[in-house]
């Protein structure tokens, strides 16, 4: 069984949806988590910065369902949540051995 990936869906003002994986470190900078968008696919994202410029999207929203479907087709086992605990940055620091 694959490990579940904690996931949040957010929407930019322009309408684009982004999936954030707050416990997945994207770089050695613990502020940066892995993200996924339809256009750019995978990339690093400043988690706190993204939260400030986006709005949450419920997992039952049609756009979120579509993005979740895409992620699952890429092998993700999603654990979709409305928000991450405040410990996500410390978790990424420990995972990267910082």
Secondary structure, DSSP 8 states (H G I E B T S, - for coil): ----EEEEEEEETTS-EEEEEEEEE-SSSTTEEEEEETTTEEEEEEHHHHHHHEEE--TTSHHHHHHHHHHHHTT--EEE-S---TTHHHHHHHHTT-
